[in-house]
């Protein structure tokens, strides 16, 4: 039986649980293939970036459960999770993933709305007279 490696990736409100195993390059996200889950090509490219960087596109299978956030937040969370799983699999991958910035958690979140303002920073129109 092949070993299964687990890693978690996060971005904004999205959380991805990534399970990596030896295989032929299948990526299942919430029981759907990558092409079916993401409609936009940019999101698919974002998910595959760590695999393309390490040139191991067809070597591993991924089973991913992702919740929360929008489509691009989820794609970023999946990329982060895949990168962390690959790093656990082979410590030699760490330097390439780190320099590309895929192991760093993107900590930016939506700023909360403030009292008296329309959004986080947008104020009502001001007039002197």
TORPA-4810 file (N, C-alpha, C, O; in nm, 3 decimals):
<nodes>
NODE_1_0.084_-0.119_0.000_0.000_0.000_0.000_0.088_0.125_0.000_0.186_0.133_0.074_X
NODE_2_0.052_0.220_-0.083_0.131_0.343_-0.090_0.094_0.436_0.025_-0.019_0.437_0.074_X
NODE_3_0.193_0.514_0.067_0.167_0.606_0.177_0.091_0.728_0.126_0.111_0.773_0.013_X
NODE_4_0.004_0.780_0.212_-0.073_0.900_0.180_-0.025_1.011_0.269_-0.020_0.997_0.392_X
NODE_5_0.011_1.124_0.208_0.061_1.239_0.282_-0.048_1.344_0.287_-0.111_1.375_0.186_X
NODE_6_-0.069_1.400_0.407_-0.174_1.499_0.428_-0.112_1.635_0.455_-0.012_1.647_0.527_X
NODE_7_-0.172_1.740_0.396_-0.129_1.878_0.422_-0.250_1.969_0.410_-0.347_1.939_0.341_X
NODE_8_-0.242_2.083_0.479_-0.350_2.181_0.475_-0.298_2.309_0.411_-0.186_2.353_0.438_X
NODE_9_-0.381_2.368_0.325_-0.347_2.497_0.264_-0.459_2.596_0.289_-0.576_2.560_0.290_X
NODE_10_-0.421_2.723_0.310_-0.522_2.826_0.336_-0.494_2.952_0.256_-0.380_2.985_0.227_X
NODE_11_-0.603_3.023_0.222_-0.594_3.153_0.155_-0.725_3.224_0.178_-0.831_3.167_0.151_X
NODE_12_-0.722_3.346_0.227_-0.842_3.423_0.264_-0.932_3.338_0.353_-0.890_3.299_0.461_X
NODE_13_-1.054_3.308_0.311_-1.145_3.226_0.393_-1.145_3.079_0.350_-1.215_2.998_0.410_X
NODE_14_-1.068_3.045_0.247_-1.069_2.909_0.193_-0.968_2.819_0.265_-0.859_2.863_0.300_X
NODE_15_-1.008_2.694_0.287_-0.921_2.593_0.346_-0.924_2.468_0.260_-1.031_2.418_0.225_X
NODE_16_-0.805_2.418_0.226_-0.795_2.298_0.143_-0.723_2.189_0.220_-0.614_2.210_0.273_X
NODE_17_-0.784_2.070_0.225_-0.720_1.951_0.283_-0.671_1.866_0.167_-0.751_1.817_0.087_X
NODE_18_-0.541_1.850_0.158_-0.478_1.784_0.043_-0.421_1.649_0.085_-0.347_1.640_0.183_X
NODE_19_-0.457_1.544_0.010_-0.404_1.409_0.031_-0.324_1.370_-0.092_-0.379_1.361_-0.202_X
NODE_20_-0.193_1.347_-0.075_-0.104_1.315_-0.186_-0.068_1.167_-0.182_-0.040_1.111_-0.076_X
NODE_21_-0.069_1.103_-0.298_-0.024_0.965_-0.309_0.045_0.946_-0.444_0.025_1.024_-0.537_X
NODE_22_0.126_0.841_-0.454_0.192_0.809_-0.581_0.084_0.775_-0.684_-0.015_0.708_-0.651_X
NODE_23_0.102_0.821_-0.807_0.000_0.792_-0.907_0.035_0.843_-1.044_0.152_0.850_-1.083_X
NODE_24_-0.070_0.880_-1.118_-0.051_0.916_-1.259_-0.089_1.061_-1.290_-0.106_1.096_-1.407_X
NODE_25_-0.104_1.146_-1.188_-0.131_1.287_-1.213_-0.276_1.328_-1.202_-0.313_1.435_-1.249_X
NODE_26_-0.361_1.244_-1.140_-0.502_1.280_-1.123_-0.518_1.380_-1.009_-0.458_1.363_-0.903_X
NODE_27_-0.599_1.483_-1.033_-0.630_1.580_-0.928_-0.781_1.583_-0.912_-0.852_1.629_-1.002_X
NODE_28_-0.831_1.535_-0.798_-0.974_1.537_-0.768_-1.001_1.641_-0.660_-0.942_1.636_-0.552_X
NODE_29_-1.088_1.735_-0.690_-1.125_1.839_-0.594_-1.272_1.822_-0.562_-1.358_1.833_-0.650_X
NODE_30_-1.302_1.796_-0.435_-1.440_1.769_-0.391_-1.507_1.665_-0.482_-1.621_1.682_-0.524_X
NODE_31_-1.435_1.557_-0.510_-1.480_1.444_-0.593_-1.507_1.480_-0.738_-1.576_1.405_-0.808_X
NODE_32_-1.455_1.593_-0.786_-1.465_1.633_-0.927_-1.325_1.649_-0.983_-1.234_1.690_-0.911_X
NODE_33_-1.305_1.618_-1.113_-1.173_1.642_-1.173_-1.144_1.792_-1.177_-1.236_1.874_-1.175_X
NODE_34_-1.017_1.827_-1.182_-0.974_1.967_-1.183_-1.043_2.048_-1.291_-1.086_2.161_-1.266_X
NODE_35_-1.055_1.992_-1.413_-1.116_2.065_-1.526_-1.264_2.094_-1.502_-1.314_2.197_-1.547_X
NODE_36_-1.332_2.005_-1.432_-1.475_2.025_-1.406_-1.498_2.122_-1.289_-1.593_2.200_-1.290_X
NODE_37_-1.409_2.118_-1.188_-1.430_2.198_-1.068_-1.407_2.347_-1.095_-1.488_2.431_-1.054_X
NODE_38_-1.297_2.379_-1.164_-1.267_2.520_-1.195_-1.302_2.547_-1.340_-1.254_2.479_-1.430_X
NODE_39_-1.385_2.647_-1.363_-1.423_2.684_-1.498_-1.316_2.768_-1.567_-1.293_2.752_-1.687_X
NODE_40_-1.250_2.856_-1.492_-1.153_2.947_-1.551_-1.015_2.883_-1.559_-0.970_2.815_-1.466_X
NODE_41_-0.949_2.904_-1.669_-0.818_2.844_-1.697_-0.712_2.894_-1.598_-0.621_2.820_-1.561_X
NODE_42_-0.724_3.020_-1.557_-0.624_3.080_-1.466_-0.621_3.005_-1.333_-0.513_2.983_-1.277_X
NODE_43_-0.737_2.965_-1.282_-0.744_2.891_-1.156_-0.677_2.754_-1.171_-0.608_2.708_-1.080_X
NODE_44_-0.696_2.689_-1.285_-0.633_2.559_-1.310_-0.480_2.573_-1.314_-0.408_2.489_-1.261_X
NODE_45_-0.432_2.680_-1.378_-0.288_2.705_-1.387_-0.232_2.731_-1.247_-0.124_2.683_-1.213_X
NODE_46_-0.308_2.807_-1.165_-0.266_2.840_-1.028_-0.247_2.712_-0.945_-0.151_2.700_-0.869_X
NODE_47_-0.341_2.618_-0.960_-0.335_2.493_-0.885_-0.213_2.410_-0.926_-0.149_2.347_-0.842_X
NODE_48_-0.180_2.409_-1.055_-0.072_2.323_-1.106_0.067_2.385_-1.095_0.166_2.318_-1.126_X
NODE_49_0.078_2.511_-1.052_0.207_2.579_-1.048_0.317_2.502_-0.973_0.428_2.491_-1.026_X
NODE_50_0.292_2.449_-0.853_0.400_2.376_-0.785_0.445_2.251_-0.861_0.563_2.217_-0.860_X
NODE_51_0.351_2.183_-0.926_0.384_2.061_-1.000_0.467_2.094_-1.124_0.561_2.022_-1.158_X
NODE_52_0.432_2.204_-1.192_0.507_2.246_-1.311_0.647_2.290_-1.271_0.745_2.259_-1.339_X
NODE_53_0.657_2.364_-1.160_0.787_2.412_-1.111_0.882_2.296_-1.082_1.000_2.302_-1.117_X
NODE_54_0.831_2.191_-1.019_0.914_2.076_-0.980_0.922_1.968_-1.088_0.992_1.868_-1.071_X
NODE_55_0.851_1.989_-1.199_0.848_1.895_-1.312_0.806_1.754_-1.269_0.865_1.655_-1.311_X
NODE_56_0.704_1.748_-1.184_0.651_1.618_-1.141_0.500_1.615_-1.165_0.424_1.569_-1.080_X
NODE_57_0.458_1.664_-1.281_0.316_1.680_-1.314_0.241_1.547_-1.317_0.125_1.543_-1.275_X
NODE_58_0.302_1.439_-1.365_0.230_1.312_-1.378_0.270_1.207_-1.276_0.238_1.090_-1.294_X
NODE_59_0.339_1.248_-1.169_0.392_1.149_-1.074_0.302_1.124_-0.954_0.310_1.017_-0.892_X
NODE_60_0.216_1.221_-0.919_0.137_1.211_-0.797_-0.011_1.229_-0.824_-0.051_1.300_-0.916_X
NODE_61_-0.092_1.163_-0.740_-0.237_1.184_-0.741_-0.274_1.268_-0.620_-0.214_1.254_-0.513_X
NODE_62_-0.372_1.356_-0.638_-0.417_1.441_-0.528_-0.567_1.426_-0.510_-0.643_1.430_-0.607_X
NODE_63_-0.608_1.407_-0.386_-0.750_1.409_-0.349_-0.765_1.526_-0.254_-0.704_1.529_-0.147_X
NODE_64_-0.846_1.623_-0.294_-0.853_1.751_-0.222_-0.996_1.780_-0.180_-1.089_1.765_-0.259_X
NODE_65_-1.013_1.822_-0.055_-1.140_1.872_-0.004_-1.119_2.020_0.026_-1.032_2.055_0.106_X
NODE_66_-1.197_2.106_-0.037_-1.181_2.250_-0.016_-1.314_2.312_0.023_-1.418_2.279_-0.035_X
NODE_67_-1.310_2.403_0.121_-1.430_2.471_0.168_-1.402_2.620_0.184_-1.287_2.661_0.203_X
NODE_68_-1.508_2.700_0.176_-1.499_2.842_0.204_-1.438_2.922_0.091_-1.372_2.868_0.002_X
NODE_69_-1.461_3.054_0.096_-1.399_3.145_0.001_-1.456_3.135_-0.139_-1.551_3.061_-0.163_X
NODE_70_-1.398_3.211_-0.230_-1.437_3.210_-0.370_-1.346_3.119_-0.450_-1.263_3.048_-0.393_X
NODE_71_-1.363_3.120_-0.580_-1.289_3.025_-0.664_-1.138_3.051_-0.661_-1.060_2.956_-0.655_X
NODE_72_-1.097_3.177_-0.664_-0.953_3.204_-0.666_-0.890_3.188_-0.528_-0.773_3.151_-0.517_X
NODE_73_-0.967_3.216_-0.423_-0.919_3.188_-0.288_-0.900_3.039_-0.269_-0.802_2.995_-0.208_X
NODE_74_-0.993_2.960_-0.322_-0.981_2.814_-0.314_-0.863_2.764_-0.395_-0.791_2.675_-0.351_X
NODE_75_-0.841_2.822_-0.513_-0.727_2.782_-0.596_-0.595_2.812_-0.524_-0.502_2.732_-0.527_X
NODE_76_-0.587_2.928_-0.459_-0.468_2.963_-0.382_-0.446_2.871_-0.264_-0.333_2.834_-0.233_X
NODE_77_-0.556_2.832_-0.197_-0.547_2.740_-0.084_-0.500_2.602_-0.131_-0.419_2.538_-0.064_X
NODE_78_-0.549_2.558_-0.244_-0.508_2.428_-0.299_-0.360_2.431_-0.336_-0.287_2.336_-0.309_X
NODE_79_-0.316_2.541_-0.399_-0.173_2.554_-0.435_-0.086_2.547_-0.310_0.017_2.480_-0.309_X
NODE_80_-0.127_2.615_-0.205_-0.053_2.615_-0.078_-0.049_2.473_-0.020_0.056_2.428_0.027_X
NODE_81_-0.162_2.403_-0.022_-0.168_2.267_0.031_-0.085_2.168_-0.049_-0.016_2.084_0.008_X
NODE_82_-0.091_2.179_-0.181_-0.012_2.091_-0.268_0.137_2.113_-0.242_0.215_2.018_-0.235_X
NODE_83_0.177_2.240_-0.229_0.318_2.272_-0.204_0.365_2.212_-0.072_0.475_2.158_-0.064_X
NODE_84_0.282_2.223_0.031_0.320_2.169_0.162_0.326_2.016_0.160_0.412_1.956_0.225_X
NODE_85_0.235_1.953_0.085_0.236_1.808_0.074_0.360_1.760_-0.001_0.422_1.661_0.038_X
NODE_86_0.396_1.829_-0.109_0.516_1.792_-0.186_0.642_1.808_-0.102_0.736_1.730_-0.113_X
NODE_87_0.643_1.912_-0.018_0.758_1.935_0.070_0.771_1.822_0.172_0.882_1.778_0.203_X
NODE_88_0.657_1.774_0.225_0.661_1.661_0.319_0.710_1.534_0.249_0.781_1.453_0.309_X
NODE_89_0.671_1.517_0.124_0.710_1.398_0.047_0.860_1.393_0.023_0.924_1.289_0.039_X
NODE_90_0.917_1.509_-0.016_1.059_1.513_-0.048_1.116_1.646_0.000_1.079_1.752_-0.051_X
NODE_91_1.206_1.641_0.098_1.263_1.763_0.157_1.345_1.844_0.055_1.366_1.964_0.075_X
NODE_92_1.392_1.780_-0.054_1.471_1.851_-0.155_1.386_1.952_-0.233_1.440_2.046_-0.292_X
NODE_93_1.254_1.935_-0.232_1.165_2.028_-0.303_1.153_2.162_-0.232_1.111_2.261_-0.292_X
NODE_94_1.189_2.166_-0.103_1.164_2.284_-0.021_1.224_2.413_-0.077_1.156_2.516_-0.082_X
NODE_95_1.351_2.409_-0.119_1.418_2.532_-0.163_1.351_2.592_-0.287_1.333_2.713_-0.295_X
NODE_96_1.314_2.507_-0.383_1.249_2.557_-0.505_1.111_2.615_-0.474_1.074_2.720_-0.527_X
NODE_97_1.034_2.546_-0.389_0.901_2.593_-0.352_0.909_2.721_-0.270_0.825_2.810_-0.286_X
NODE_98_1.008_2.731_-0.183_1.024_2.849_-0.096_1.061_2.972_-0.178_1.006_3.080_-0.157_X
NODE_99_1.155_2.956_-0.273_1.196_3.072_-0.355_1.083_3.118_-0.446_1.073_3.236_-0.476_X
NODE_100_0.998_3.025_-0.489_0.882_3.062_-0.572_0.771_3.127_-0.489_0.681_3.191_-0.544_X
NODE_101_0.777_3.109_-0.355_0.678_3.170_-0.266_0.553_3.087_-0.245_0.452_3.139_-0.199_X
NODE_102_0.559_2.958_-0.278_0.440_2.873_-0.266_0.419_2.818_-0.126_0.309_2.772_-0.093_X
NODE_103_0.522_2.821_-0.042_0.508_2.770_0.095_0.463_2.879_0.192_0.426_2.849_0.306_X
NODE_104_0.467_3.004_0.149_0.429_3.115_0.234_0.278_3.131_0.235_0.215_3.138_0.129_X
NODE_105_0.219_3.136_0.354_0.075_3.156_0.369_0.045_3.302_0.339_0.100_3.392_0.403_X
NODE_106_-0.044_3.328_0.241_-0.085_3.464_0.207_-0.183_3.510_0.315_-0.298_3.467_0.317_X
NODE_107_-0.137_3.598_0.404_-0.216_3.632_0.523_-0.317_3.744_0.498_-0.389_3.782_0.590_X
NODE_108_-0.325_3.796_0.376_-0.420_3.905_0.350_-0.564_3.856_0.362_-0.600_3.751_0.308_X
NODE_109_-0.644_3.933_0.434_-0.786_3.901_0.451_-0.867_4.026_0.423_-0.811_4.136_0.414_X
NODE_110_-0.997_4.011_0.410_-1.085_4.125_0.388_-1.092_4.207_0.516_-1.115_4.153_0.625_X
NODE_111_-1.072_4.338_0.501_-1.079_4.427_0.617_-1.224_4.445_0.658_-1.313_4.452_0.573_X
NODE_112_-1.250_4.453_0.788_-1.387_4.462_0.835_-1.445_4.601_0.808_-1.372_4.699_0.799_X
NODE_113_-1.578_4.607_0.797_-1.648_4.733_0.777_-1.648_4.811_0.908_-1.667_4.754_1.015_X
NODE_114_-1.625_4.945_0.899_-1.622_5.030_1.018_-1.755_5.106_1.032_-1.824_5.131_0.934_X
NODE_115_-1.788_5.142_1.157_-1.910_5.217_1.186_-1.897_5.357_1.126_-1.793_5.420_1.136_X
NODE_116_-2.005_5.404_1.062_-2.006_5.538_1.002_-1.952_5.541_0.860_-1.960_5.645_0.794_X
NODE_117_-1.898_5.431_0.813_-1.847_5.424_0.675_-1.933_5.328_0.595_-2.004_5.244_0.651_X
NODE_118_-1.925_5.341_0.462_-2.006_5.253_0.376_-1.943_5.114_0.361_-2.012_5.013_0.357_X
NODE_119_-1.807_5.112_0.352_-1.732_4.987_0.348_-1.619_4.999_0.449_-1.629_5.077_0.544_X
NODE_120_-1.512_4.924_0.431_-1.403_4.928_0.527_-1.340_5.068_0.535_-1.306_5.116_0.643_X
NODE_121_-1.326_5.134_0.417_-1.263_5.266_0.413_-1.344_5.371_0.339_-1.313_5.490_0.349_X
NODE_122_-1.445_5.329_0.264_-1.523_5.424_0.183_-1.618_5.504_0.271_-1.705_5.449_0.339_X
NODE_123_-1.600_5.635_0.269_-1.683_5.724_0.351_-1.792_5.786_0.266_-1.779_5.791_0.143_X
NODE_124_-1.902_5.834_0.329_-2.004_5.904_0.253_-1.946_6.033_0.194_-1.848_6.087_0.245_X
NODE_125_-2.006_6.080_0.087_-1.955_6.199_0.019_-1.956_6.318_0.115_-2.051_6.337_0.191_X
NODE_126_-1.850_6.397_0.110_-1.835_6.512_0.200_-1.856_6.641_0.122_-1.804_6.658_0.011_X
NODE_127_-1.934_6.734_0.181_-1.955_6.866_0.120_-1.947_6.971_0.230_-2.009_6.956_0.335_X
NODE_128_-1.871_7.080_0.203_-1.856_7.186_0.302_-1.988_7.261_0.325_-2.020_7.299_0.438_X
NODE_129_-2.064_7.282_0.219_-2.189_7.357_0.229_-2.307_7.271_0.193_-2.421_7.318_0.196_X
</nodes>
